[in-house]
Amino acid sequence: MNAYTGFATVYEKFMDNVPYKEWTKYLCGLLKEYNVKEGSLICELGCGTGTVTRLLKKAGFDMIGIDLSEEMLDIARYDHEEESEGILYLNQDMREFELYGTVAAVVSICDCMNYITSEEDLLRVFKLVNNYLDPRGVFIFDMNTIYKYETIIGDRVIAENRDDASLIWENYYDKETQINQYDITIYNKVEFEDGDEEDEETPLFERYEETHLQKGYTVEKIKELLETAGMEFVAVYGALTREEPKEDCERVYFVAREKKQEGKLYTE
């Protein structure tokens, strides 16, 4: 079952508590620190409905947004049409993404990299990122930690009910495989077209079901994969800090750079 199909219809509604502005401010600080100037071209992997993409554009960067879900991109393109002017959205799998040239930075926010559940695929993503970065270009991404899966969300049910939609989020974490499975059930109120009759006492809801898989990785494994991909590992921070992650850290940010090498082009 594909992720972010039915969920796309209510994604922004239920993610309205996510601190995207705070995340983007932190991200902009890192970009500035690593010499990515305003006006530079940046690619966001797993851009979803484009919230961070648009905020980075507003901060002065030229933006490309890539996502696997056409439904999420439709919201980015059409529900936010004016704010998205000048942004290139591409419907691509990050494991096989293609750009027309290199970029100053690649970013990925909101644990998108955790959706890559095999080391081989994650290595492939890292190699592609390295291939499309300018010389000494920067790669910044965040990830949920194993601690978060094991302690905070694993084997828990999260439910939220609103007047026009409901969300049930069931989590199952496997410590052996380090895979977290999210079974999501959505009830979304049907919006009737003009002229159609709506029963106000008994509204009609559509039901959607999706299964999402994410994998937890150790910091050491990510460093190893980045270096195997030919990149230079620079730093790992606890979320929204410039400090090394603590044991109870739920989200970490990685910074890596393009490392010049002979025959870098990755075409496999």
Buried (B, 14 or more C-beta within 10 A) or exposed (E): EEBBBBBBBBBBBBEEEBEBEEBBEBBBEBBEEBEBEEEBBBBBBBBBBBBBBBBBBEBEBBBBBBBBBBBBBBBBBEEBEEBBEEBBBBBBEBBEBEBEEBBBBBBBBBBBBBBBBEBEBBBBBBBBBBBBBBEEBBBBBBBBBBBBBBEBBBEEEEEEEEEEBBBBBBBEBBEEEBBBBBBBBBBBBEEEEEEEEEEEEEEEEEEBEBEBBBBBBEBEEBBBBBBEBBBBBBBBBBBBEEEEBEEEBBBBBBBBBBBEEEEBEBEE
